[in-house]
Amino acid sequence: MRYTPTLKLSTRLTAFVTMIVISAMFILFVGSTFSFNRIGKEQVHRYLESVVETVDQELNAPDFIRAIDRWMPAQLEANSVVDMTLSHNEQIIYQFKGNPRPLDQSRLYHREYRLPAHPEYRVRFQVIPAYLGYSYSFGALSSISLAVVLVLFFLLRGVKWLKMQLRGSELLEERGRMLLAGRVDEYATGKREEWPYTASQALDNLIKELKFARQERSRFDTFIRTHTFLDQLTGAANRVLFDSKLESALQESGANGGVLLIQIRDWESLCDENEQKASEAFLLHVSSAISNIVQRYPDVIFARYYDSDFAVLIPNQTRKEIITLATHCLRQMEKITPLSPLDTENWCHIGLTMYSEGERRGHIQSEAEAALKSAQLQNVNNWNLYQKQIKRTDSRGSVRWRTLFDQSFKKGNILIFEQPCYLSDKQNGTPHLLHNELFARIDDDGVGILKASRFTVAVEQVGYEAMMDMAVLSKVFHFLKASRLGEHYSINLHTQPFKDKNYRCWFRDELLQMPLEMRQKISFDFVEGMLVKHLDHMRPVIKMIAGMGCQVIVGQAGRTITSTHYIKDLNIDYLKLHRSLVKKIDQRQENQLFIRSLLGACDGTDTQVIAVGVETGKEWATLLELGVDGGQGRMFQAETQLIPKPVTPMVQIGKRNRWRKKY
């Protein structure tokens, strides 16, 4: 990058012009000084020559000494002659001594003459130089003083005029500095005073084209992801995305949940007897009804699997919740008036099946289809659950969840686990530690340690997001202040609590109580879908976090199809891909296309993309080929406990004398 001068153009030109003018004035004054000195010496020399000529003429007079002694002293005294000596062959004939004021003898002007008519006579003079001791006089030097004043006046006026003429160039230069600093949005349009005008207009047009190109790039990336993973009619996920999400869910540790397959009967006959617009409107009505019901569950995948079939993947839910969801969907379908020739009592059927970790995707789909056929055999709008042997899962209700959360969050009985995240070195390929991501866990007596995926849904249902985040932040901040470790940590937070002003103030005050060195080692991770949903009230929060020296991370990117404009809008530091995109990435071309689209959205920004859930070397190699900046997963290191639960002392009941001292 070329060196950019720090001085302004007007400052440099003003300094140049001022230096030239001052130099000219200095040369003029020096020349004038020498001229005055020269004129003074010529005047003294001319006077001494006239004295020598007079003495030479009077030397032949009979009474020479008396004659010159009458008029010579007064004339010499009037012309500042200090000493005059007339000698003949080194013998002094006449000598005059004046009474000068105290003066350094070295500053006197010495001159010796030989009389023209009498060469054997010599005259020596010591004269005070002309203008010596004279003070400044406005009268005598009025013209020079006026010239100096005029030069200074026009110099100041010229400098002021020069600055006014160059102000446009300075504005253009300042704008260029801000553009190089990355503040393109603030200085997208130049001021009218900028000069040269053509350069300013060219910058305006180029920035407009750049913004348009970025918007088109974002639209194109969204278009690619939409046409690759979304159904064009309903806007729901398509079969490709549903199969990919189901495959990834089945391979997650401790995975469980259910799959619903919803089918509209005799769809071909309906399309034959009705117009295309009416059929599509009816299908959109059904899709909207199902989507409104299932959206209350987190991480849900709603897809149009076939022309008249809809599939719903609901992870981390119990059998009771899946059955309740199917019942609600069926009730909602019965409120819809079907088109002819569909029978009002027999046009919608739902097949259900449960899944757990390690099952195959093909088996799950076959089970859902078998349950759907069983529901169709009943010849009424109905649902059917595929009966199979499944592992017993936790089926507690909201009251039991609330009790568990009160015991864990309010009392601080929460566990913190960590997993390192690495950045890949582009030169030698060796990853280096970026930070340790922190995860919250709950130790449930009788069940074991619960992961966040098991209780996140319940936390959102009972509205304990703020309580959970405050418990996690308080415990982590206390640990950081006590340990004084030099490692970087990333903390996962919800976006919903930041709507509350009191929570924002508490969060800000907690950060301000920490030193800047510690804040610079903390990152905050927000879920992409929720961040985009609450983007309006999260903008000032993200700016506040970045202003305090912390880093901002957007996690679970790609779990839902959203626009990527927030990447440039919020200037986030890291973008973490959802683990469903990373799972078997070397075998899934559609996920590779999705990741390339996200990498293209981050191009031109400082945002680095990190893959989460890397488990094999093939996945890591494929991700590096795609251009991912870092990775996190079991391939590098598994999760380990960082902050244990505090141990409460056990008190035995029934021993009344337990505090009595024994002698």
ABEGO torsion letter per residue (X at the ends): XBBBBABBAAAAAAAAAAAAAAAAAAAAAAAAAAAAAAAAAAAAAAAAAAAAAAAAAAAABABAAAAAAAAAAAAAAAAGBABBBBBBGGBBABBBBBBBBBBBAAABBBBBBBBAABAABBBBBBBBBBGBGBBBBAAAAAAAAAAAAAAAAAAAAAAAAAAAAAAAAAAAAAAAAAAAAGBAAAAABBBAABOBAAAAAAAAAAAAAAAAAAAAAAAAAAAAAAAAABBAAAGBBBAAAAAAAAAAAAABBGBBEBBBBBBBBGAAAAAAABBAAAAAAAAAAAAAAAAAAAAABBGBBBBBABAABBBBBBBGBBAAAAAAAAAAAAAAAAABBBBOABBAABABBBBBBBBBBGBBAAAAAAAAAAAAAAAAAAGBBBBBBBBBBBBBBBABBAAAAAAAAAAAAAAGBBBBBBBBBBBBBAAAGBBBBABBBBBBBBBBBGAEBBBAAAAAAAAAAAGAAAAAAAAAAAAAAAAAAAAGBABBBBBBBBAAAAABAAAAAAAAAAAAABBAAAAAABBBBBBAAAAAAAAAAAAAAAAAAAAAGBBBBBBGBGABBBBAAAAAAAGBABBBBBAAAABGAAABAAAAAAAAAAAAAABGBABBBBBBGBABAAAAAAAAAAGBABBBEAAABBBBBABBBBBBBBBBBGBAAAABBBX
